[in-house]
C-alpha cells in the first residue's frame, strides 16, 4: 500500500505501477520475470517476453521481499540500478529504461548481509530513502481507517452495500493484536464481506481472535524450562517455535521462514542445528 501511495503521489502516477514478489516466484524464473527473455532462451520460451522493468518503464517497480532474491540476481539488479540498462535472458541486445525502484523486505537485512545472503553494495544502492513501517497494532486509528477502506473496496467488488461498522465490531477489531499487520486486516475484512448476509457486518463474520489468542497461550504454557540451563532453554524455545510455524504452514519452508522473518537458508540451518526431524514440504 505504501509503495502504491508513493507512486500515486509522484509525477510518475500516469505511468505503470508494477509489483513483483521476489519470494513468490521460483529462483530459476525470477530473472526472466524481472528482465524478460528472448524466444528460445530456455525450454518453454516459445516467444519473446518483456520483463517487469520494461512494463514499468516511466513508472514505478515495487520489488517486494527483495531479501529472498539470490545473490547472482542481486548482482544483475545492481548493474541495472547503476544506469538503467539490462539484457533479456538469452539475448545480446542492451535495453535502457527509466524506472523508479521501491523495495521492501520483512527480513533483518543487516543480518542477511552478515550471513552473506544479501549484497552490501546493493543494500547501499537501494538505501536512498528508508521507511520503517510501524506495526499496525501501534498505529492508533489506522485499524478502523483501513477497515472502512477495505469494507468499501470489497463491498464494491462483490456488489454489496454496507452500513458503517458497528461499535461492537469496532471493539473486536481494535482489540486484536494484528500480528499479520495490514495483510491480516485486509483478509479479515474480505472474509467478513463474503460471510455477511445483511448490510451490517456482524461479530460472527470475523475470525475468532479470542480462540487464536487462547491457543497461542496454551501452546506457550506447555513448554517447561525447569532444570534447563540458559542455552538449553533458548534451544528448546527456538525448536518449539520453528516446529509450530512449520506445522501451521504445512511444512512449507518458504512460508515458515517468511513468518519467522528469517531466510530459508537460516531456517534450514536452525532445523539441522536443533535436530528437528524433516517432514515433507516445499524445499
ABEGO torsion letter per residue (X at the ends): XAAAAAAAABAAAABBBBBBBAAABBAAAAAAAAAEBBBGABBGBABBBBBAAAAABGBBBBBBGAAABBAAAAAAAAAAAAAGBBBBBGBABBBBBBBBBBBBBABBAAAAAAAGABBAAAAAAABABBBBBBBAAABBGAAAAAAAAAAAAAAAAAGBBBBBBBAAAAAAAAABAGAAEAAAAAAAAAAAAAABABABBBAAABBBAAAAAAAAAAAAAABBABGBBAAAAAAAAAAAAAAAAAAAAGGBAAAAAAAAGBBAAAAAAAAAAAGBBBBBEBX
